[in-house]
């Protein structure tokens, strides 16, 4: 239990350090150069840096709580999913039909980052994803408006 507390303390510490950094970047941008971007989610970056650090420690045998890493990675995957979904929705709503293959691709990438045991398993997974993406590309170009509408609205209540 104490292990999770240290992880939480680390995220809190990173949050405030990154919040200060974001403030500095925004001040520099306002005063000198408009090309610097300070637009990043401090919570997201704090969590990403935490699981990346823990993952490196895991790879070197210095940390063994794979559940904590997985939970944090899952949060990041969800954030990436919603960020991309929001961006795509503004540009071309029809592209939202790719939500299922996209989220599943993120999940399988995270899985193999944590649990890599050779390329044979990756190749098997890749074949599934090639078929899944191909199916959704066919659906995208098929242009059955009713079916595509149902795919796009799959998450609405």
C-alpha positions as CSV (number, residue, x, y, z in Angstrom):
1,X,0.0,0.0,0.0
2,X,2.8,2.4,0.8
3,X,4.1,1.9,-2.8
4,X,1.0,3.5,-4.3
5,X,1.4,6.4,-1.9
6,X,4.9,7.1,-3.3
7,X,3.6,6.9,-6.8
8,X,0.8,9.4,-5.9
9,X,3.4,11.7,-4.2
10,X,5.5,11.5,-7.4
11,X,2.6,12.5,-9.6
12,X,1.7,15.4,-7.3
13,X,5.3,16.6,-7.3
14,X,5.5,16.3,-11.1
15,X,2.2,18.2,-11.4
16,X,3.5,21.2,-9.5
17,X,6.9,21.2,-11.2
18,X,5.2,21.0,-14.7
19,X,2.6,23.6,-13.7
20,X,5.5,26.0,-12.9
21,X,7.2,25.1,-16.1
22,X,4.1,25.7,-18.1
23,X,3.7,29.1,-16.5
24,X,7.3,30.0,-17.4
25,X,6.8,28.8,-21.0
26,X,3.6,30.9,-21.2
27,X,5.3,34.0,-19.8
28,X,8.2,33.6,-22.3
29,X,5.8,33.2,-25.1
30,X,3.9,36.3,-24.2
31,X,7.1,38.4,-23.7
32,X,9.4,37.2,-26.5
33,X,8.4,34.5,-28.9
34,X,5.0,33.5,-30.1
35,X,6.4,30.2,-31.4
36,X,6.8,28.5,-28.0
37,X,3.8,26.5,-27.0
38,X,2.8,26.1,-23.4
39,X,-0.4,24.2,-24.2
40,X,-0.1,20.8,-22.6
41,X,-2.1,19.0,-20.0
42,X,0.0,19.1,-16.8
43,X,-2.0,16.1,-15.3
44,X,-1.5,14.0,-18.4
45,X,2.2,14.7,-18.7
46,X,2.7,14.0,-14.9
47,X,1.0,10.6,-15.3
48,X,2.9,9.8,-18.5
49,X,6.2,10.6,-17.0
50,X,5.4,8.6,-13.9
51,X,4.5,5.4,-15.8
52,X,7.4,5.9,-18.2
53,X,9.8,6.1,-15.2
54,X,8.2,3.1,-13.5
55,X,8.3,1.2,-16.8
56,X,12.0,1.8,-17.1
57,X,12.5,0.6,-13.5
58,X,10.4,-2.4,-14.3
59,X,12.6,-3.3,-17.3
60,X,15.7,-3.1,-15.1
61,X,14.1,-5.3,-12.4
62,X,13.9,-2.4,-9.8
63,X,10.1,-2.1,-9.7
64,X,7.6,-5.0,-9.9
65,X,4.1,-3.5,-9.5
66,X,2.9,-4.0,-13.1
67,X,-0.7,-3.3,-11.9
68,X,0.3,0.3,-11.0
69,X,2.0,0.8,-14.4
70,X,-0.9,-0.7,-16.2
71,X,-3.4,1.6,-14.5
72,X,-1.4,4.7,-15.3
73,X,-0.9,3.6,-18.9
74,X,-4.6,2.9,-19.2
75,X,-5.3,6.5,-18.1
76,X,-2.9,7.8,-20.7
77,X,-4.5,5.6,-23.4
78,X,-7.9,6.9,-22.5
79,X,-6.6,10.5,-22.6
80,X,-5.0,9.9,-26.0
81,X,-8.2,8.3,-27.3
82,X,-10.4,11.2,-26.3
83,X,-7.9,13.9,-27.4
84,X,-7.7,12.3,-30.9
85,X,-11.5,11.7,-31.0
86,X,-12.1,15.3,-30.2
87,X,-9.7,16.5,-32.9
88,X,-11.1,14.2,-35.5
89,X,-14.6,15.1,-34.7
90,X,-13.9,18.7,-35.5
91,X,-12.4,17.9,-38.9
92,X,-14.4,15.0,-40.3
93,X,-17.0,13.3,-38.2
94,X,-17.1,10.3,-40.5
95,X,-13.5,9.4,-39.3
96,X,-15.0,8.6,-35.9
97,X,-15.9,5.1,-37.3
98,X,-12.2,4.2,-36.6
99,X,-12.6,4.6,-32.9
100,X,-12.7,0.8,-32.2
101,X,-9.6,-0.1,-34.2
102,X,-7.8,2.9,-32.8
103,X,-8.4,2.2,-29.1
104,X,-7.7,-1.5,-29.6
105,X,-4.4,-0.6,-31.3
106,X,-3.4,1.6,-28.4
107,X,-4.3,-1.2,-26.0
108,X,-2.2,-3.8,-27.8
109,X,0.8,-1.4,-28.1
110,X,0.7,-0.8,-24.4
111,X,0.3,-4.5,-23.7
112,X,3.4,-5.4,-25.7
113,X,5.4,-2.5,-24.2
114,X,4.8,-4.1,-20.8
115,X,4.7,-7.8,-21.8
116,X,7.0,-8.3,-24.8
117,X,7.9,-11.9,-25.2
118,X,9.0,-12.1,-28.8
119,X,7.9,-11.0,-32.2
120,X,5.8,-14.1,-32.9
121,X,3.0,-12.9,-30.7
122,X,3.2,-9.4,-32.1
123,X,2.9,-10.8,-35.6
124,X,-0.3,-12.7,-34.7
125,X,-1.8,-9.6,-33.1
126,X,-0.7,-7.5,-36.1
127,X,-2.6,-9.8,-38.4
128,X,-5.8,-9.3,-36.4
129,X,-5.3,-5.5,-36.5
130,X,-4.6,-5.5,-40.2
131,X,-7.9,-7.3,-40.8
132,X,-9.8,-5.1,-38.4
133,X,-8.4,-1.8,-39.9
134,X,-9.0,-3.1,-43.4
135,X,-12.6,-4.0,-42.5
136,X,-13.2,-0.5,-41.1
137,X,-11.5,1.1,-44.2
138,X,-14.0,-0.8,-46.4
139,X,-16.9,0.3,-44.2
140,X,-15.6,3.9,-44.5
141,X,-15.5,3.8,-48.3
142,X,-18.7,1.7,-48.6
143,X,-20.7,4.8,-47.7
144,X,-23.8,3.1,-46.1
145,X,-25.0,6.2,-44.3
146,X,-27.2,4.4,-41.8
147,X,-24.5,1.9,-40.8
148,X,-21.8,4.6,-40.5
149,X,-24.1,6.8,-38.5
150,X,-24.6,3.9,-36.1
151,X,-20.9,3.3,-35.8
152,X,-20.3,7.0,-35.1
153,X,-23.0,7.3,-32.6
154,X,-22.1,4.0,-30.8
155,X,-21.1,5.9,-27.6
156,X,-24.1,8.1,-27.3
157,X,-26.7,7.2,-24.7
